[in-house]
Amino acid sequence: MPQIPSLVDDRVLRPAHTALGLGLVSRMDLLRLKSIARVYARGLPPELTWEDMLQEALTRIVTGSRRRPDGLTTVAFVAGILRSLRAEYWRRATHGSLGNGRVPMDRAGEESLALALPDPAPGPERALSARQELVAIRQLFAGDPTALRIIEGLGEGLSAEQIRRAAGLSRTDYDSARRRMRRTLLREGLTCRPR
């Protein structure tokens, strides 16, 4: 008796495969998004991996819960979703329990409500992670004083024009240094946010 093929396809397609199949992202876009997801996953607990974050972001696009605005590239759009996922995690982590990052303000009586405000200072894990990332970036650009001046300016919150004036750089020199920095970060498996 001939075997009847199963009517149900039991293959599990990951959101990344679905996004590729639907043409929402190209293979190169997916590689870029993997690099971006690795950056946003730094400092998060080990149970929240970059793969999970990327799959969640792509799931939101495939299901239609997040729609890409016109004029925005898919990579920039998914990077924004990844940034939102990271922020959402930290918001839940810091606001989730009274003992973690909150300071009780008032306990006048049994019936009064305790007012709790989040502590604006980063926790020890986030501070350590940030210091380690800064040291790694400074070591990466140790041989490029122009890049280090740009990094310092960005750390101080200066605009591109302010950095150029403070460092005495022409627009061409500044743009060349930024491209050099971007290539170095991509080569190391990291990426910059688009300007």
Sequence and secondary structure as in RCSB ss.txt:
>XXXX:A:sequence
MPQIPSLVDDRVLRPAHTALGLGLVSRMDLLRLKSIARVYARGLPPELTWEDMLQEALTRIVTGSRRRPDGLTTV
AFVAGILRSLRAEYWRRATHGSLGNGRVPMDRAGEESLALALPDPAPGPERALSARQELVAIRQLFAGDPTALRI
IEGLGEGLSAEQIRRAAGLSRTDYDSARRRMRRTLLREGLTCRPR
>XXXX:A:secstr
      SS      HHHHHHHTTSS HHHHHHHHHHHHHHHTTS TTS HHHHHHHHHHHHHHTSS   TT  HH
HHHHHHHHHHHHHHHHHHHHS TTTTEEE    SSSS   EEE  S  HHHHHHHHHHHHHHHHHTTT HHHHHH
HHHHHTT  HHHHHHHHT  HHHHHHHHHHHHHHHHHTT      
